[in-house]
């Protein structure tokens, strides 16, 4: 079992604290760090509710110092670490121009020695799309084209792509990712997200609403992705499953039986010394006993 830390950038956004978190996580045995993305946060009584929070607001995300750009934050901590993997959970891909984003991601991957994993999703907040000047209603179709176009730019020396929304002819996009491409972990819980993960995903990062039963929901969505993968002619076990919801050995064992490959936790401590103690204790009590799951 692999273990990662989610909300890494929003929990410790400042430079000294960011490095302390990343270096401590690497030293004690965490495999990866994962950072969310929200370019802007809409404020007001009538904005679209944020479903990942019980009160529909993003206060818990930005109250420690904002929501840093995930790739910039990860590039910063990459310079102070050597082995820990660097992930997004998730970048709202259709809010980005895909060629520009492909270049940025490949640069971070190259500078970090091939450690980048991209969790990507379509999002569900129209106010964000309006703020960055991107269409909200066709975001799913643009997501699929962006995935295909980015993979072409990463893997081909001279790439072309002709979609409805993304088009380019005979272009280079250097530097290339260290391993020839960057793993894409599809986030979400909709039927479209499951199909997208099955068709395109190197991994799947499901969102489970707090009102739902975690184990039963994960059983359904993981099974759904793997079943759909077979219909696309893919090896269903090649899709890595990353979920939250476990902080004990017993919980990790239950999730492992569902086919989960990576578990992620959020850091509860706010101060650096407490954070170091929390991560070291968790590594000893939970990570070490679950390595062979």
Phi, psi and omega in degrees: 000131174267150178233134178231172178241124177263163182056031182299315185287326181277337177283324182223073186282332185287152190301313182292323180287324177299312179296320180298316178297310184296316182291321178295315180301317179296316184295321186273348173121008173290144183273333189203159173240142183228135186234138178277169174226131163212112184297317176223161175241119180286136183243134177148169183283341188241020179281161180298128180297146177269108191291341181282358180237138182302327181266004178077011181241162182262014185306321183294335180284314189258000188289341179273356179145022175102184179240089182300152171302126189295321182288326176293314179299316181293322177297322179296311183285338177299325182292340181253010180225172182229331188236333186294137180280156190237118186229160173247142183212081353233157167285135178273087194301319182292355172277357184243149169286122193295324180293319179295316180294321178301319178297313181298313182297317180296325178294315177298317180297316180296314182292333182268000181080029176082034185258002187276136167238133181252110166276128185227148179208174182266344182071176182210021183246103184298333180298324178294315180300319179297321183294328181262003175074029179246149180289137179272324191285336180251023188296327180294314179295321178291327176301311182298316179294323179297318178301310182297318182292317180296318179296324176296315180296324181284324192259340184253137180298316174232117189249148170227150176208136182228091175249185178286324185249338182236126183215134168200155183233127169048065180236152172257150177219089181250151005283159176273154173302149185302319183261018178090339176201179178237128180301135180249121179251113185279128178258156177129176182224358181286167176299323178296321179294319178297316179295320180295318177298319181293323184277318190245338196283137163279342178204168178228134183235085187289148170259124180244114178302140183300338181281348184264157175287121187299307186296316181294320180294316179296321178301318182290311187286322178295317176297322179295316179297316183290325176293317179295325179301321179296324179292336177270006179076023181254155173286114184297334181279356177279352181265115184281133183255124181237125182218163171256187175105008178227136174223008179228164178298316181298318178294320178297320179297319179295318181288329177298326180293341178273355180097018179285135181259331182220135174248145182232146177231161171259145178283129182272330184287150178254333182260154188296314181298318179294321178298315180299317179295317180300313183290321179296317179296317180297320180297317181290316188275335186236311185296310182301314181289348184248007184300327185264008179293000000 
